[in-house]
Amino acid sequence: MKIFEVIVVKRTYKVLKTDMELFGAALVQAHVYVVSVDEELRVTFEDYGGIVEEIKPESVKIAGEIFMRDQLEFRVDLVAEENPE
């Protein structure tokens, strides 16, 4: 008897660093999420994100919230595979 099923999701993402990459994500209305990465390369999920609404040299506005570019990483998923083996 099967009680539960474990789903493993492998994420492939691109870090959006340049104005052009952020603009491209805004243009296609890609879902962008926000993370922070510390000096030991530990990733902390900061915000579920959404669509890029405004791009400034020091900040990015996503789903009504402003995030500082020099403190955070902006990512977009490229591929999501369920149960890769």
Backbone hydrogen bonds in HBPLUS format (Angstrom, degrees):
<---DONOR---> <-ACCEPTOR-->    atom                        ^
c    i                          cat <-CA-CA->   ^        H-A-AA   ^      H-
h    n   atom  resd res      DA  || num        DHA   H-A  angle D-A-AA Bond
n    s   type  num  typ     dist DA aas  dist angle  dist       angle   num
A0083-ASN N   A0008-VAL O   2.81 MM  75  4.99 155.4  1.87 152.6 158.5     1
A0010-LYS N   A0081-GLU O   3.15 MM  71  5.48 163.3  2.18 153.8 157.5     2
A0081-GLU N   A0010-LYS O   3.39 MM  71  5.48 162.1  2.42 144.0 148.5     3
A0012-THR N   A0079-VAL O   3.15 MM  67  5.23 151.7  2.24 160.6 159.9     4
A0078-LEU N   A0012-THR O   2.58 MM  66  5.40 177.0  1.59 153.4 153.9     5
A0079-VAL N   A0012-THR O   3.35 MM  67  5.23 154.6  2.42 129.0 134.1     6
A0014-LYS N   A0076-VAL O   2.91 MM  62  5.50 154.3  1.98 151.7 159.2     7
A0076-VAL N   A0014-LYS O   3.05 MM  62  5.50 151.6  2.14 147.6 156.4     8
A0016-LEU N   A0074-PHE O   2.71 MM  58  5.39 169.3  1.73 159.4 163.3     9
A0022-LEU N   A0018-THR O   3.08 MM   4  6.36 164.2  2.10 152.1 156.2    10
A0023-PHE N   A0019-ASP O   2.76 MM   4  5.93 157.8  1.81 152.0 159.1    11
A0024-GLY N   A0020-MET O   2.88 MM   4  6.04 156.3  1.93 144.8 151.1    12
A0025-ALA N   A0021-GLU O   3.06 MM   4  6.32 155.0  2.13 144.2 150.4    13
A0026-ALA N   A0022-LEU O   2.96 MM   4  6.24 152.8  2.03 146.3 154.1    14
A0027-LEU N   A0023-PHE O   2.81 MM   4  6.03 156.3  1.86 151.9 158.8    15
A0028-VAL N   A0024-GLY O   3.12 MM   4  6.37 158.9  2.17 150.3 153.7    16
A0030-ALA N   A0025-ALA O   2.87 MM   5  5.07 158.6  1.92 150.6 153.9    17
A0029-GLN N   A0026-ALA O   3.11 MM   3  4.77 149.3  2.21  95.4 104.5    18
A0032-VAL N   A0050-GLY O   2.77 MM  18  5.27 178.0  1.77 143.2 143.9    19
A0050-GLY N   A0032-VAL O   2.91 MM  18  5.27 145.5  2.03 148.3 152.3    20
A0033-TYR N   A0075-ARG O   2.90 MM  42  5.40 157.5  1.95 154.5 159.0    21
A0075-ARG N   A0033-TYR O   2.92 MM  42  5.40 170.4  1.93 160.1 163.4    22
A0034-VAL N   A0047-ASP O   3.13 MM  13  5.15 168.9  2.15 149.2 152.0    23
A0046-GLU N   A0034-VAL O   2.95 MM  12  5.48 155.3  2.01 140.1 144.1    24
A0047-ASP N   A0034-VAL O   3.18 MM  13  5.15 159.0  2.22 140.0 137.9    25
A0035-VAL N   A0073-GLU O   2.96 MM  38  5.24 164.9  1.99 150.2 155.1    26
A0073-GLU N   A0035-VAL O   2.76 MM  38  5.24 166.0  1.78 166.6 166.5    27
A0036-SER N   A0044-THR O   2.87 MM   8  5.21 158.7  1.92 148.3 155.5    28
A0044-THR N   A0036-SER O   2.82 MM   8  5.21 161.9  1.85 156.6 161.4    29
A0038-ASP N   A0042-ARG O   3.10 MM   4  5.49 157.6  2.15 145.3 148.7    30
A0041-LEU N   A0038-ASP O   2.87 MM   3  5.19 152.4  1.95 122.1 122.9    31
A0063-ALA N   A0051-ILE O   3.29 MM  12  5.81 154.0  2.37 157.2 151.0    32
A0053-GLU N   A0061-LYS O   2.69 MM   8  5.38 172.0  1.69 161.1 162.5    33
A0054-GLU N   A0061-LYS O   3.32 MM   7  4.89 151.5  2.40 130.8 131.4    34
A0061-LYS N   A0054-GLU O   2.82 MM   7  4.89 168.8  1.83 144.8 148.5    35
A0056-LYS N   A0059-SER O   2.83 MM   3  5.10 160.1  1.87 169.2 164.4    36
A0069-ARG N   A0058-GLU O   3.06 MM  11  5.58 160.5  2.09 123.5 129.7    37
A0060-VAL N   A0067-PHE O   2.88 MM   7  5.36 151.1  1.96 149.9 159.5    38
A0067-PHE N   A0060-VAL O   2.86 MM   7  5.36 161.9  1.90 149.1 154.9    39
A0062-ILE N   A0065-GLU O   2.81 MM   3  5.37 153.2  1.88 161.9 161.0    40
A0065-GLU N   A0062-ILE O   2.96 MM   3  5.37 169.4  1.98 121.8 124.5    41
A0071-GLN N   A0068-MET O   3.40 MM   3  5.69 156.3  2.46 105.8 112.5    42
